[in-house]
Every structure is written in structure tokens, then in C-alpha cells.
Amino acid sequence: MKTLKVADVLKSEQYHQEIAVNGWVKAFRSNRFLALNDGSTINNLQCVIDFENLPEDILKEINIGAAVRIKGILEESEGAGQRVEIQVKDIKIEGVANPEDVKLTILSPKRHSLEKLREQAHLRVRTNTGAAVMRLRSKLSFAVHKYFQDNGFYYVNTPIITGSDAEGAGEMFKVTAMDLKNPAKNEDGSINYKEDFFGKETNLTVSGQLEAETFALGLGQVYTFGPTFRAENSNTSRHLAEFWMIEPEVAFCDLAGNMDLAEDFIKYVIGYVLENCDEDLEFLENRLVQEDKSKPQAERSDMLLRDKLKFVLENNFKRVSYTEAIDILKSSKPNKKKKFKYIIEEWGADLQSEHERYLVEKHFKCPVILFDYPANIKAFYMRLNEDGKTVRAMDILFPGIGEIVGGSQREERLDVLKEKMTALDIPEEELWWYLDTRKFGTCVHSGFGLGFERLVQFATGMGNIRDVIPFPRTPLNAEF
């Protein structure tokens, strides 16, 4: 007999027929009513057991967390809270769960903090919140690929091990095959990387952008979607050491086209989850409502989760130059009254999350695209504007999280690119292949990077980025 998913059974109207389901026990009351879940939906399937005719040894093993196989007849439910139920004819215990062990875990019925859930990340997906977030993450991931594939983009797998630092940040994890207790050394005592596996110093990538650019200049429009790494010692609710990045690159595309692409892409993927994840969104929305009740009024969200997502879909992103944004921030109340942690005093300041959120949440009250940033706070590969002091960069700012997208029109002029690399002490020999693309049919091209976890965070309403990735990697934490 074919085993059905709980999600399909809950929608079924094939009454009075025998069906089979698998799953884990979420609750068991009165030795009669078993709530079953197999991960396919936030909702449980009620299974009604004839306990008087069930062997005592099996009955004792029907505990929260146990894995079971059930066969029975699908019937309309007479009880409140569910439309259908299974009258159980046969139950098999696939895997037991000791009640005393369950009490010590997040599988126990009592409410647990998100911090507690993180400590047991291997069980987190068995909780309603963990499962809802991960189902939504999966749907968002599919939507990312669907958008680009439907729009003629080619998926490129860029290297995870790299000899270049795309961001120029220097905060990279080193990769080596050398014996750390006795590495090969030069005469001056420095590490001799020529003796290492790759014959040079290598790291885990911070971005696939530079490699993706080379493919865009042959395939027209490409995207990467893969893991990236930052050895940034930042223990905040917004940062991870390992995270996933979405990076499209498009030839013959300027900054305006890049902003259009980013806005259209974000609206598509958010629309996709609104259309396909309503039950999980409803659960997460209700969870946030309950969470808000314990917060001061000033800290409560002024919009429900699904309304916030619809707001992004239904409103054009406000496009504002960096210069205009600085003027707004300088004259803002939080800045004048020194409520900002980082006071904005002059043009050229690197905007912090508090400034970005003020612009989005207080001033414009919609998603914002900032563009034309000062050249000295942006990466070397961004195209220099005619004023010589700004670059064709753009960041998209969202409520609750600040920057969600960073991108730019890339510097296609070989001479200008070389000058910028020299000014930043980036050796030409390290990126000779990147410079080469400017020698063979260079053209205007653009792209952006979107941290996937920040997108999941926005779509789920989760306050901490560690709660939207299966196994978070952060400073002093590589558990699981």
C-alpha cells in the first residue's frame, strides 16, 4: 500500500478508504488520540486508536517523539480542530523515544526559547517553529532558481576554495593541507605557501562574484547560489561565519537595470512564498503576535508578517542617492538628539544598520534602494562615477534587517580598474584573469549579492539569523 504524506491526507476527501501514513508522535492523550506529523505540513493528523484492543507493550511505546507507521480508515472527524482523522487498524513502532529522555529535550511539550532550540539544533526541525522556517527556506530556495531559470539565466558553480579576496576585506578562513605543528617555512621564518597543496595561499570564498563576472561576459546573464564564508568575529543577530549568497551578474546592464532586476527578483520570491507557504506563514505570524505581547509597545511590530510581505510586493522601492540619505540622517531627530550610536556628522560616513533602518522604517516607510556611494567605502570593482568621488553602487534596505542586497555596476574600464587596485594595494598578478576580461570585448555589466539567510529572516519574521539556517556557524561555535 502506498504511504501518503500527512499534508495530502489532510486535504483528502477519499473517505472510508484504507490508507497508510508514517510520522512522529507529536502528542498522545487519553490513550486514544494520537497527533501525527511527518514534516510535510505544520498541521498534525489525528489518529484514533482502539486502545482496548491494542497490545499493552505497543501502547507503552506510543510516546512523544516516537516514529510510527499507521494503517487505518480515513473518516470525517466529529471533533473540533480537524476535518479528517484516521481510525487506526494497525500501528507499528519504528523507533522508540524514552519519555525521560524527551523531557530533557526541545521535543517536550513545554515552550522553549529560541536559544534553547539552537543548543539542540539536531532536533530543532522537529519543533513547529523549526520545521515551519525550514520548509519556507526550502520554498524560497526553489523560488530563487525558478526566477533565474525562467528569465534565461545560467546557474554557475563558482569555487569555494579561492586565491582571491573579492571584497578586499581580508576576513577570510585560510585553507591549508600543511601540518600546522610543523609548516614549511621560508628563510625569514614566514610560511612557505609554495609547499602547500595549491602552491599558494588559499582561502574559503567570501563571494563568487568575480568568477561569475567572467561567465556573464560569455553567457550574458548568470547567477551563483552557494555557501560563502567570513572570518569576522561578530557575535550579533545579523551575522554568520558561513552563509549562502545569491549573486546574479548581467552583461550589457547598467546600474538602473541592476536595480530593476533586484527589485523584480525580490518581489517574485516573496510572492512565491506568499502563494505557496500560507499555513507556515500563518503559524509564524501568530508566533510573532504572541512574542510581541511580552515587548514594550514601542518595540512591537506595526504590521503582521504577511501584511509586511504584501507591503513589499505592492510598493515600489524608493530610490534615493547616498548624498540625499546623508542629508536626511544629519537633520533627523535621532541624530540631532544623539540617539544614534554612530552620529552622522559629514558626507562620507559608512552607514550602519541603525541608519538604514531609520530610513526604511521611520522616514520613507517602504523598502529603499540607496545608490551612488562614496568610492572610498566601497569595493575596488565598482564603477567610478564622473565626479571621481562616488561609485555606481546600490544597497537595498528592508524593514527589520537593514541591508538585504548589495550590488553595483562593475568597473569595465581597464585603466580605471588598474588605478583603483593600485590605490588599494591589490596586486595585479593575483587578479590577472579578472583584468583580462577587460581586454577582450569589455562592456557595461552589473550584478548584486543577496544574503539568502537575510531573505529567509525577512520572510519568516525571525529576529536572529541563527534561527533560519540549519546549523549556524558563529564565533566559538561549530557544533553539529
C-alpha positions in Angstrom: 0.0 0.0 0.0 1.3 3.4 -1.0 2.2 5.6 2.0 0.7 9.1 1.9 2.0 12.4 3.2 0.2 13.9 6.1 -0.2 17.1 4.1 -2.1 15.2 1.4 -4.2 13.2 3.8 -5.4 16.4 5.5 -6.6 17.7 2.0 -8.1 14.3 1.0 -11.8 13.5 0.7 -11.3 9.8 0.0 -13.4 8.8 3.0 -13.9 5.2 4.2 -10.8 4.1 2.4 -7.8 2.4 4.0 -4.6 4.5 3.9 -1.1 4.3 5.3 1.0 7.1 6.9 4.3 7.5 8.6 5.5 10.1 11.1 6.4 11.1 14.6 4.1 11.3 17.6 3.6 15.0 18.5 1.0 14.3 21.2 -0.9 11.3 22.7 -3.8 11.8 25.0 -6.3 9.6 26.8 -4.5 6.5 25.3 -6.7 7.2 22.3 -5.9 10.3 20.3 -2.5 10.4 18.6 -1.3 13.6 16.8 1.0 12.6 13.9 3.3 14.7 11.9 5.7 13.8 9.1 7.2 17.2 8.4 5.1 17.8 5.3 2.9 20.4 7.0 2.6 22.5 10.1 -0.7 20.7 10.9 -0.9 17.3 12.7 -3.1 14.4 11.6 -5.4 13.0 14.3 -5.2 9.2 14.5 -7.8 7.5 16.7 -6.6 4.3 18.4 -8.8 1.5 19.8 -6.6 1.1 22.9 -8.7 -1.7 24.4 -7.6 -4.0 21.5 -4.0 -2.8 21.3 -1.3 -4.8 22.9 0.0 -3.3 26.1 3.6 -3.3 25.0 2.9 -1.2 21.9 0.7 1.2 23.8 3.5 1.9 26.2 5.8 2.8 23.4 3.5 5.4 21.9 5.3 8.4 23.3 6.1 11.9 22.1 8.9 11.7 19.6 8.4 8.1 18.6 8.4 7.1 14.9 5.4 5.1 13.9 3.8 3.5 10.8 0.0 3.6 10.8 -2.7 2.0 8.6 -6.3 2.8 9.0 -9.5 4.2 7.5 -9.9 7.8 6.6 -13.0 9.4 8.1 -14.6 12.8 8.6 -13.8 14.0 12.0 -16.5 14.6 14.5 -14.2 16.5 16.9 -13.3 20.2 16.7 -10.0 21.3 15.2 -9.6 18.9 12.3 -11.6 18.0 9.2 -10.4 14.4 8.8 -9.0 11.7 11.0 -7.7 8.1 10.8 -9.4 5.2 12.6 -6.3 3.2 13.3 -6.4 -0.5 12.3 -2.6 -1.2 12.6 0.2 0.6 14.3 3.9 -0.3 14.2 6.6 1.4 16.3 9.6 2.2 14.0 11.7 4.0 16.6 11.0 4.5 20.3 11.5 7.7 22.3 12.0 7.4 26.1 9.8 9.9 27.9 12.5 10.6 30.4 14.9 11.5 27.6 12.3 13.6 25.8 11.8 15.7 29.0 15.4 16.9 28.6 15.0 18.0 25.0 13.1 20.6 23.0 10.7 17.8 21.9 8.9 18.1 25.3 5.6 19.9 25.1 6.6 22.9 27.1 7.5 26.2 25.3 11.3 26.7 24.7 13.3 29.7 24.0 15.0 30.1 20.6 18.3 30.0 22.3 17.4 26.6 23.8 16.4 25.4 20.3 19.8 26.4 18.9 21.5 24.3 21.6 19.8 21.3 20.2 19.9 22.1 16.5 19.9 18.5 15.6 16.3 18.3 16.9 15.2 21.8 16.0 13.4 20.8 12.8 11.2 18.5 14.9 9.6 21.6 16.5 6.8 23.6 14.9 8.9 26.8 14.6 12.0 25.0 13.3 10.0 23.0 10.7 8.0 26.0 9.5 11.2 28.1 9.0 13.0 25.3 7.1 10.0 24.5 4.9 9.8 28.1 4.0 13.6 28.2 3.4 13.3 25.3 1.0 10.5 27.0 -0.9 12.5 30.3 -1.1 15.5 28.4 -2.4 13.4 26.8 -5.2 11.9 30.2 -6.0 15.4 31.6 -6.4 16.3 29.0 -9.0 12.9 29.3 -10.7 13.1 33.0 -11.1 16.5 33.0 -12.8 15.9 29.9 -14.9 12.6 31.3 -16.1 14.3 34.5 -17.0 17.2 33.0 -19.1 19.9 33.0 -16.5 22.5 30.2 -16.3 23.5 28.7 -13.0 27.2 28.8 -12.4 29.1 26.9 -9.6 31.9 29.2 -8.6 34.9 28.0 -6.4 34.6 27.6 -2.7 38.4 27.5 -2.4 39.9 30.6 -3.8 43.2 32.5 -4.0 41.5 35.9 -4.3 39.6 38.2 -1.9 36.7 39.6 -3.8 35.7 42.1 -1.1 39.2 43.2 -0.2 38.2 42.7 3.4 40.9 40.3 4.5 38.5 38.5 6.9 38.9 35.0 5.3 39.3 31.5 6.5 42.6 30.0 5.4 42.7 26.7 3.6 45.8 24.5 4.0 47.0 20.9 3.9 50.2 21.6 5.8 51.0 20.2 9.2 50.1 23.2 11.5 52.6 22.0 14.1 55.4 22.0 11.5 54.6 24.0 8.4 57.1 24.6 5.6 58.8 28.0 6.2 60.9 30.4 4.2 64.4 31.6 5.4 62.8 34.6 7.2 60.5 32.3 9.2 57.3 33.1 7.2 55.1 30.3 5.9 56.2 28.9 2.6 52.9 28.5 0.8 54.6 27.2 -2.3 55.0 24.0 -0.4 51.2 23.8 0.3 48.6 21.8 -1.6 47.8 24.6 -4.2 51.3 26.1 -4.2 49.9 29.4 -3.0 47.9 30.9 -0.1 44.2 30.0 -0.4 41.0 30.7 1.5 37.3 29.9 1.7 35.5 32.3 -0.6 33.7 35.4 0.6 31.9 35.8 -2.8 31.6 34.1 -6.2 31.2 37.5 -7.9 34.5 37.9 -9.7 34.3 34.4 -11.2 30.6 35.0 -12.1 31.5 38.2 -13.9 33.8 36.2 -16.2 30.9 33.9 -17.1 28.5 36.8 -17.6 30.9 38.1 -20.2 30.4 35.0 -22.2 27.0 33.6 -21.3 25.3 37.0 -21.0 23.5 36.5 -17.7 24.4 34.1 -14.9 23.8 33.6 -11.2 25.5 31.8 -8.4 23.8 30.4 -5.3 26.2 28.8 -2.8 28.0 28.9 0.5 30.3 31.8 1.4 32.4 32.4 4.5 33.5 35.4 6.6 36.1 35.1 9.4 34.5 38.2 11.0 34.5 38.0 14.8 30.9 39.4 15.0 28.6 37.8 17.5 25.4 39.6 16.5 21.9 38.5 15.5 22.7 39.6 11.9 26.0 37.8 11.1 27.1 34.2 10.4 30.5 32.9 9.6 29.0 30.5 6.9 26.0 31.6 4.9 24.5 31.3 1.4 24.8 34.0 -1.2 22.7 34.7 -4.4 24.8 36.6 -6.9 23.5 37.4 -10.4 25.8 39.0 -13.0 24.5 40.5 -16.2 26.4 41.8 -19.3 25.2 45.0 -21.1 23.4 46.1 -17.9 23.8 49.4 -16.1 23.0 50.4 -12.5 19.4 51.3 -13.3 18.9 47.9 -14.9 20.6 46.2 -11.9 18.2 48.0 -9.5 15.2 46.9 -11.7 16.4 43.3 -11.6 17.0 43.2 -7.9 13.5 44.7 -7.1 11.8 42.3 -9.6 13.6 39.3 -8.2 12.8 40.1 -4.5 9.2 40.7 -5.3 9.0 37.4 -7.2 10.4 35.2 -4.4 8.4 36.9 -1.7 5.3 36.5 -3.9 6.1 32.8 -4.3 6.2 32.0 -0.6 3.0 34.0 0.0 1.3 31.9 -2.6 2.8 28.5 -1.5 3.5 28.7 2.2 0.4 30.2 3.7 0.0 27.7 6.6 3.6 28.1 7.7 3.4 31.9 7.4 0.2 31.9 9.4 1.9 29.9 12.2 4.9 32.2 12.2 2.7 35.3 12.1 0.8 34.1 15.1 4.0 33.2 16.9 5.2 36.8 16.4 1.9 38.2 17.7 2.4 36.2 20.9 6.0 37.3 21.1 5.1 40.9 20.7 2.7 40.8 23.7 5.7 40.5 26.0 7.5 43.5 24.5 7.1 47.2 25.3 4.7 48.9 22.9 7.5 50.9 21.1 9.2 47.6 20.2 6.2 45.8 18.8 5.8 45.3 15.1 3.3 47.7 13.5 2.5 45.1 10.7 1.6 41.5 10.7 4.1 39.2 9.0 2.0 38.5 5.8 1.0 42.1 5.6 4.7 43.1 5.7 5.4 40.7 2.9 2.5 42.0 0.8 3.6 45.6 1.5 6.9 44.8 -0.2 5.0 43.4 -3.2 2.6 46.2 -3.5 5.0 49.2 -3.2 7.8 50.4 -5.5 11.2 50.5 -3.8 12.2 54.2 -3.1 15.4 55.1 -4.9 17.5 57.6 -3.0 21.1 58.8 -3.6 23.6 58.3 -0.7 24.0 62.1 -0.7 20.3 62.7 -0.1 20.2 60.0 2.5 23.1 61.6 4.4 21.2 65.0 4.4 18.0 63.2 5.8 20.0 61.5 8.5 22.0 64.6 9.5 18.8 66.5 10.1 16.9 63.6 11.7 15.7 63.8 15.4 17.8 60.7 16.5 20.9 62.2 15.1 20.3 65.7 16.5 19.5 64.3 19.9 22.4 61.9 19.7 20.2 58.8 19.9 22.1 57.1 17.2 25.1 55.0 18.4 27.0 56.3 15.4 26.3 60.0 14.9 26.2 61.2 11.2 28.4 64.3 11.0 29.5 64.6 7.4 29.3 63.2 3.9 31.3 60.0 3.5 30.2 58.2 6.6 29.7 54.4 6.3 26.0 53.8 7.1 25.2 51.5 10.0 22.2 49.2 10.5 20.5 51.9 12.7 20.8 54.5 9.9 19.5 52.1 7.3 16.5 51.0 9.4 15.7 54.7 10.2 15.4 55.5 6.5 13.2 52.4 5.8 11.1 52.2 8.9 10.7 55.9 10.0 11.4 58.2 7.1 10.3 56.6 3.9 8.3 53.7 5.4 9.0 51.4 2.5 12.0 49.4 1.1 14.7 51.8 -0.1 17.5 51.5 -2.7 20.4 53.7 -1.9 22.8 54.4 -4.8 26.0 56.4 -5.7 28.0 55.7 -2.6 31.4 57.3 -1.8 34.1 55.4 -3.6 36.4 55.1 -0.5 33.8 53.0 1.4 33.1 50.6 -1.4 35.0 47.8 -3.2 37.5 48.3 -6.0 35.4 46.7 -8.7 32.6 49.2 -8.6 32.4 51.7 -11.5 33.7 55.2 -10.7 31.2 58.0 -11.5 32.2 61.0 -13.5 32.5 63.1 -10.3 35.5 61.0 -9.3 34.3 60.5 -5.7 31.3 58.2 -5.9 30.7 54.8 -7.5 27.7 53.2 -9.1 26.9 51.1 -6.1 23.5 50.3 -4.7 22.1 48.7 -1.5 18.6 47.6 -0.9 17.3 48.3 2.7 14.4 46.4 4.3 12.5 47.0 7.5 13.7 45.0 10.4 17.0 43.9 9.0 18.6 46.9 7.1 20.7 45.9 4.1 19.5 42.9 2.3 21.1 43.4 -1.1 24.5 45.0 -2.1 25.4 45.5 -5.7 26.9 47.8 -8.4 27.7 48.4 -12.0 31.1 46.9 -12.4 34.1 48.9 -13.5 34.6 47.8 -17.1 37.4 50.2 -18.0 40.8 48.5 -17.7 42.8 51.6 -16.9 40.5 52.8 -14.2 40.3 49.3 -12.6 44.1 49.1 -12.5 44.3 52.5 -10.9 41.8 51.5 -8.2 43.7 48.3 -7.5 47.0 50.1 -7.2 45.5 52.6 -4.8 44.2 49.7 -2.6 47.5 47.7 -2.8 45.8 44.8 -4.7 48.5 43.1 -6.7 47.6 42.8 -10.4 49.2 39.4 -10.7 46.6 38.0 -8.2 43.7 39.0 -10.4 45.3 38.9 -13.8 42.5 36.8 -15.1 39.9 39.3 -13.9 41.8 42.1 -15.6 42.0 40.0 -18.8 38.2 40.2 -19.2 38.6 44.0 -19.8 40.9 43.3 -22.7 38.6 41.1 -24.8 35.3 42.8 -25.5 34.7 44.7 -22.3 31.2 46.1 -21.8 29.0 47.7 -19.2 27.9 45.0 -16.8 26.3 44.8 -13.3 25.4 42.5 -10.5 24.4 42.2 -6.9 24.7 39.9 -3.9 21.8 38.9 -1.6 22.5 37.1 1.6 20.0 34.2 1.5 19.6 34.0 5.2 18.6 37.6 5.5 15.9 37.0 2.9 14.7 34.0 4.9 14.8 36.1 8.0 12.6 38.7 6.5 10.1 36.2 5.1 9.8 34.3 8.4 10.0 37.3 10.7 12.7 35.6 12.8 14.7 38.1 14.8 18.0 36.2 14.8 19.8 35.0 11.7 20.9 31.9 13.5 17.3 30.6 13.5 17.0 30.5 9.7 20.0 28.3 8.8 20.0 24.6 9.8 23.3 24.6 11.6 24.7 28.1 12.3 28.4 28.7 12.3 29.4 31.6 14.5 32.4 32.6 16.6 33.3 29.8 19.1 30.5 27.6 17.7 31.0 24.8 15.1 28.7 22.3 16.9 26.8 19.6 15.0 
